[in-house]
Each structure stands twice: as C-alpha cells, then as structure tokens.
Amino acid sequence: MRKPVKMAIGIYLTVMLLGCSTYLILILIGSLQGNDMRGAVQDANSYKKVEHVSQIPSSSKSDLYLYNALCM
C-alpha cells in the first residue's frame, strides 16, 4: 500500500482505539463511584423480568426448540 493509505488507516485505528479506551475508562470510573453502569454497556431494561425456561408454557418450549434447531 502507498504511504498516504497507511497513514489514513493508522489515523483511523488510532481514533477508534482512543474512543473505545475513553468509553471503557468512563464506565470504569462510573462503576468505581458506585453507579450502576449496566445501561452504559448494553441496552438493558432493569424492570424487565427474565423468565426461566421452566416458566414458559410447553407449546412455547417446542417453538423454542424448533427455533434453536433451525438456527444451529
């Protein structure tokens, strides 16, 4: 590759590295201050109840197994 292309890729990767590092450092600082940082990492809905597989009706379980079989 030519030198300008290498330089552009290097600048892009440097900016991405700085951006990701800054984001992770801000999450670390927030968690060290005692804040709940789950929403910063993922789009979490803390009010949503997570259901266990045993609480799902049997008809939905068969659909779930069929979905897993098709996706795998």
C-alpha distances in whole Angstrom, upper triangle without the diagonal:
4,7,8,6,7,10,11,11,12,15,16,16,18,20,21,22,24,26,26,28,30,31,32,34,36,37,38,40,42,43,44,46,48,46,46,42,42,41,38,36,37,40,43,46,48,51,51,53,51,53,53,53,57,58,56,58,59,58,54,54,54,51,49,49,49,45,44,45,43,40,40
4,6,6,6,9,10,11,12,15,16,17,18,20,21,23,25,26,27,29,30,32,33,34,36,38,39,41,42,44,45,47,49,47,47,43,43,42,39,38,39,41,44,48,50,53,52,54,53,55,56,56,59,60,58,61,61,60,57,56,57,54,52,52,51,48,47,48,46,43,43
4,5,5,6,9,10,10,12,14,15,16,18,20,21,22,24,26,27,28,30,31,32,34,36,37,38,40,42,43,45,47,45,45,41,42,41,38,37,38,40,44,47,49,52,52,54,52,55,56,56,60,60,59,62,62,61,58,57,58,55,53,53,53,49,48,49,47,44,44
4,5,5,6,9,10,10,12,14,15,16,18,20,21,22,24,25,27,29,30,31,33,35,36,37,39,41,42,43,45,44,44,40,40,39,36,35,37,38,42,45,47,50,50,52,51,54,55,55,59,59,58,60,61,60,56,56,57,54,52,52,52,48,47,49,47,43,44
4,5,5,6,8,10,11,12,14,15,17,18,20,21,23,24,26,27,29,30,32,33,34,36,38,39,40,42,44,42,42,38,38,37,34,33,34,36,39,43,45,48,47,50,48,51,52,52,56,56,54,57,57,56,53,53,53,50,48,49,48,45,44,45,43,40,40
4,5,5,6,9,10,10,12,14,15,16,18,20,21,22,24,26,27,28,30,32,32,34,36,37,38,40,42,41,40,37,37,36,33,32,33,35,39,42,44,47,47,49,47,50,51,51,55,55,54,57,57,56,53,52,53,50,48,48,48,45,43,45,43,40,39
4,5,5,6,9,10,10,12,14,15,16,18,20,21,22,24,26,27,28,30,31,32,34,36,37,39,41,39,39,36,36,36,32,31,33,35,38,42,44,47,47,49,48,50,51,52,55,56,55,57,58,57,54,53,54,52,49,50,50,46,45,47,45,41,41
4,5,5,6,9,10,11,12,14,15,16,18,20,21,23,24,26,27,29,30,31,33,35,36,38,39,38,38,34,34,33,30,29,31,32,36,39,41,44,44,47,45,48,49,50,53,53,52,55,56,55,51,51,52,49,47,48,47,44,43,44,43,39,39
4,5,5,6,8,10,11,12,14,15,16,18,20,21,22,24,26,27,28,30,32,33,34,36,38,36,36,32,32,31,28,27,28,30,34,37,39,42,42,44,43,45,46,47,50,51,49,52,53,52,49,48,49,46,44,44,44,41,40,41,39,36,36
4,5,5,6,9,10,10,12,14,15,16,18,20,21,22,24,26,27,28,30,31,32,34,36,35,35,31,32,31,28,26,29,31,34,37,39,43,42,45,43,46,47,47,51,51,50,53,54,54,50,49,50,48,45,46,46,43,41,43,41,38,38
4,6,5,6,9,10,11,12,14,15,16,18,20,21,22,24,26,27,28,30,31,33,35,33,33,30,31,30,26,26,28,30,33,36,38,41,41,44,43,46,47,48,51,51,50,53,54,54,50,50,51,48,46,47,47,43,42,44,42,39,39
4,5,5,6,9,10,11,12,14,15,17,18,20,21,23,24,26,27,29,30,32,34,32,31,28,28,27,24,23,25,27,30,33,35,38,38,41,40,42,44,44,48,48,47,50,51,50,47,46,47,45,42,43,43,40,39,40,39,35,36
4,5,5,6,9,10,11,12,14,15,16,18,20,21,22,24,26,27,28,30,32,30,30,26,27,26,23,21,23,26,29,32,34,37,37,39,38,41,42,42,46,46,45,48,49,49,45,45,46,43,41,42,42,38,37,39,37,34,34
4,5,5,6,9,10,10,12,14,15,16,18,20,21,22,24,26,27,28,30,29,29,26,27,26,23,22,24,27,29,33,34,38,38,40,39,42,43,44,48,48,47,50,51,51,47,47,48,46,43,44,44,41,40,42,40,37,37
4,5,5,6,9,10,10,12,14,15,16,18,20,21,22,24,26,27,29,27,27,24,25,24,20,20,22,24,27,31,32,36,36,38,37,41,42,43,47,46,46,49,50,50,46,46,47,45,42,43,44,40,39,41,40,36,37
4,5,5,6,8,10,11,12,14,15,17,18,20,21,23,24,26,27,26,25,22,22,21,18,17,19,21,24,28,30,33,33,35,34,37,38,39,43,43,42,45,47,46,42,42,44,41,38,40,40,36,35,37,36,33,33
4,5,5,6,8,10,11,12,14,15,16,18,20,21,22,24,26,25,24,21,22,22,18,17,20,22,25,28,30,33,33,36,34,37,38,39,43,43,43,46,47,47,43,43,44,42,39,40,41,37,36,38,37,34,34
4,6,5,6,9,10,10,12,14,15,16,18,20,21,22,24,23,24,20,22,21,17,17,20,23,25,28,30,33,34,36,35,38,40,41,45,44,44,47,49,49,45,45,46,44,41,42,43,40,38,41,40,36,36
4,6,5,6,9,10,11,12,14,15,17,19,20,21,23,21,21,18,19,18,14,14,17,19,22,25,27,30,31,33,32,36,37,39,42,42,41,45,46,46,42,42,44,41,39,40,41,37,36,39,38,34,35
4,5,5,6,9,10,11,12,14,15,17,18,20,21,20,19,16,17,16,13,12,15,17,20,23,25,28,28,31,30,33,34,36,39,39,38,42,43,43,40,39,41,39,36,37,38,35,33,36,35,31,32
4,5,5,6,9,10,10,12,14,15,16,18,20,19,19,16,17,18,14,13,17,20,22,25,26,29,30,32,31,34,35,37,40,40,40,44,45,46,42,41,43,41,38,39,41,37,36,38,38,34,34
4,5,5,6,9,10,10,12,14,15,17,19,17,18,15,17,17,13,13,17,19,21,24,25,29,30,32,31,35,36,38,41,41,41,45,46,47,43,42,45,43,39,41,42,39,37,40,40,36,36
4,5,5,6,9,10,11,12,14,16,17,15,15,12,13,13,9,10,13,15,17,21,21,25,26,28,28,31,33,35,38,37,37,41,43,43,39,39,41,39,36,38,39,35,34,37,37,33,34
4,5,5,6,9,10,11,12,14,16,14,14,11,12,13,10,9,13,16,17,21,21,25,25,27,27,30,31,33,36,36,36,40,42,42,38,38,40,38,35,37,38,35,33,36,36,32,33
4,5,5,6,9,10,10,12,14,14,15,12,14,15,12,12,16,19,20,23,23,27,28,30,29,33,34,36,39,39,39,43,45,45,42,41,44,42,38,40,42,38,37,40,40,36,36
4,5,5,6,9,10,11,13,11,12,10,13,13,10,11,15,17,18,21,21,24,26,28,28,32,33,36,38,38,38,42,44,45,41,41,43,41,38,40,42,38,37,40,40,36,37
4,6,5,6,9,10,11,9,9,6,9,10,7,8,12,14,15,18,18,21,23,25,24,28,29,32,35,34,35,39,41,41,38,37,40,38,35,37,38,35,34,37,37,34,34
4,5,5,6,9,10,10,11,9,11,13,11,11,15,17,18,20,20,23,25,26,26,30,31,33,36,36,36,40,42,43,40,39,42,40,37,38,40,37,35,39,39,35,36
4,5,5,6,9,9,11,10,13,14,12,13,17,19,19,22,21,24,26,28,28,32,33,36,38,38,39,43,45,46,42,42,44,43,40,41,43,40,39,42,42,39,39
4,5,5,7,6,8,7,11,12,10,12,15,17,17,19,18,21,23,25,25,29,31,34,36,35,36,40,42,43,40,39,42,41,38,40,42,39,37,41,41,38,38
4,5,5,5,6,6,9,11,10,12,14,17,16,18,17,20,22,23,23,27,28,31,34,33,34,38,40,41,38,37,40,39,36,38,40,37,35,39,39,36,36
4,5,7,10,10,13,15,14,15,18,20,20,22,20,23,25,27,27,30,31,34,36,36,37,41,43,45,41,41,44,43,39,41,43,40,39,42,43,39,39
4,6,9,10,14,15,14,16,19,21,20,21,20,23,25,27,27,31,32,35,37,37,38,42,44,46,42,42,45,44,40,42,45,42,40,44,45,41,42
4,7,9,12,14,14,15,18,19,18,19,17,20,22,23,24,28,29,32,34,33,35,39,41,43,39,39,42,41,38,40,42,40,38,42,43,39,40
4,6,9,10,11,13,15,16,15,16,14,17,19,21,22,26,28,31,33,32,33,37,39,41,37,37,40,39,36,38,40,37,36,40,40,37,38
4,6,8,9,10,12,13,11,12,10,14,16,18,18,22,24,27,29,28,29,33,36,37,33,33,36,35,32,34,36,34,33,36,37,34,34
4,5,5,7,9,11,10,12,11,15,17,19,19,23,24,27,30,29,30,33,36,37,33,33,36,34,31,33,35,32,31,35,35,32,32
4,5,6,6,8,7,9,9,13,14,15,15,19,21,23,26,25,26,30,32,33,29,29,32,30,27,29,31,28,27,31,31,28,29
4,6,5,6,5,8,9,12,13,16,16,20,22,25,27,26,27,30,32,33,29,29,32,30,27,30,32,28,28,31,31,28,29
4,6,7,9,11,12,16,17,19,19,23,25,27,30,29,30,33,35,36,32,32,35,33,30,32,33,30,29,33,32,29,30
4,7,8,12,13,17,17,19,18,22,23,25,29,28,28,31,33,34,30,30,32,30,27,29,31,27,26,30,30,26,27
4,5,9,11,14,14,16,15,19,21,23,26,25,25,28,30,30,27,27,29,27,24,26,28,24,23,27,27,23,25
4,7,9,12,12,15,15,18,20,22,25,24,24,27,29,29,25,26,28,26,23,26,27,24,24,27,27,24,25
4,6,9,9,11,11,15,18,20,23,21,21,25,27,28,24,24,27,25,22,25,27,24,23,27,27,24,26
4,5,6,9,10,14,17,19,22,20,20,23,26,26,23,24,27,25,22,25,27,24,24,28,28,26,27
4,6,8,10,13,16,19,21,19,20,24,27,27,24,25,28,26,24,27,29,26,26,30,30,28,29
4,6,9,13,16,19,20,18,19,22,25,26,23,24,27,26,24,27,29,26,27,30,31,29,30
4,6,9,13,16,17,15,16,19,22,22,19,20,23,22,20,23,25,23,23,27,27,25,27
4,6,10,13,14,12,13,16,19,20,17,18,22,21,18,21,24,22,22,26,27,25,27
4,7,10,12,10,11,15,17,19,15,15,19,18,16,18,21,19,19,22,24,22,23
4,6,8,6,7,11,14,15,13,12,16,16,13,16,19,18,17,21,22,21,22
4,5,5,7,11,13,15,13,11,15,16,13,15,18,17,16,20,22,21,21
4,5,5,9,10,12,10,8,11,12,10,11,15,14,14,16,19,18,19
4,6,8,9,12,11,9,12,14,12,13,17,17,17,19,22,22,22
4,6,9,12,10,10,13,14,13,15,18,18,18,21,23,23,24
4,6,8,6,6,10,11,10,12,15,15,15,18,20,20,21
4,6,5,6,9,10,11,13,15,15,17,19,20,21,23
4,5,5,6,9,10,11,12,14,15,17,19,20,21
4,5,5,7,9,10,11,13,15,16,17,19,20
4,5,5,6,9,10,10,12,14,15,16,18
4,5,5,6,9,10,10,12,14,15,16
4,5,5,6,9,10,10,12,14,15
4,5,5,6,9,10,11,12,14
4,5,5,6,9,10,11,12
4,5,5,6,9,10,11
4,5,5,6,9,10
4,5,5,6,9
4,5,5,6
4,6,5
4,6
4
